[in-house]
């Protein structure tokens, strides 16, 4: 792994696959949202806004007609 950036709190590495690894100073790997925050703050990744969910129209039931 290649050392990219070292700070007081963590160290950022780049793996051979191109992905990033973040390790705390206590030598524990950081994962999940914390890792994303660190990498975006270091401007190594960019976050895309989530696409808004499309609401499906609710099918209305036709009134029941009585056959007389």
Buried (B, 14 or more C-beta within 10 A) or exposed (E): EEEBBEEEEBBBBBEEEEEBBBBEEEEEEBEEEEBBEBBEEBEBEEEEEEEEEEEEEEEEEEEEEEEE
